Amino acid sequence: MAGYIEDRWLKKRPNKETGKRERTALWGKCTRYRVKGIPGVRDRSFDTVADAKAWLAETQTDSRRGDFVDARDGAISLREYVEKHWWPPRCIPLRRWKA
């Protein structure tokens, strides 16, 4: 079945010497669990594994039925994204350096 939960704070495989999973660079910096791998559904992150499992199960069922609608789709138009988020950082005035 499509879809899985990824732990973003710990590496997948344990250390050969210690037998424990090591921390990643994302440790404590973002939401820990990410659900991914469902065709037609964008990845989503959660703080707890229980929330991730519940959303994964619900989404898989809805996706199979053809009832899933991503609430984030169409939340922002391309024009709005370009005007407010993409273009402004690129329009920083160039400084003229004196030699």
JOPE-V380210 format. One record per backbone hydrogen bond with DSSP energy under -0.5 kcal/mol. NH is the residue of the N-H (numbers start at 1). CO is the residue of the C=O. If there is no record, write none. Layout:
nh->NH co->CO
nh->NH co->CO
//
This chain:
nh->3 co->37
nh->4 co->36
nh->6 co->34
nh->8 co->6
nh->8 co->32
nh->11 co->22
nh->15 co->20
nh->19 co->15
nh->22 co->13
nh->24 co->9
nh->27 co->24
nh->29 co->26
nh->30 co->26
nh->33 co->46
nh->34 co->6
nh->35 co->44
nh->36 co->4
nh->36 co->34
nh->39 co->37
nh->41 co->38
nh->44 co->35
nh->46 co->33
nh->52 co->48
nh->53 co->49
nh->54 co->50
nh->55 co->51
nh->56 co->52
nh->57 co->53
nh->58 co->54
nh->59 co->55
nh->60 co->56
nh->61 co->57
nh->62 co->58
nh->63 co->59
nh->64 co->60
nh->65 co->61
nh->66 co->62
nh->67 co->62
nh->68 co->62
nh->73 co->70
nh->75 co->72
nh->81 co->77
nh->82 co->78
nh->83 co->79
nh->84 co->80
nh->85 co->81
nh->86 co->81
nh->87 co->82
nh->90 co->86
nh->90 co->87
nh->91 co->87
nh->91 co->88
nh->92 co->89
nh->97 co->95
//
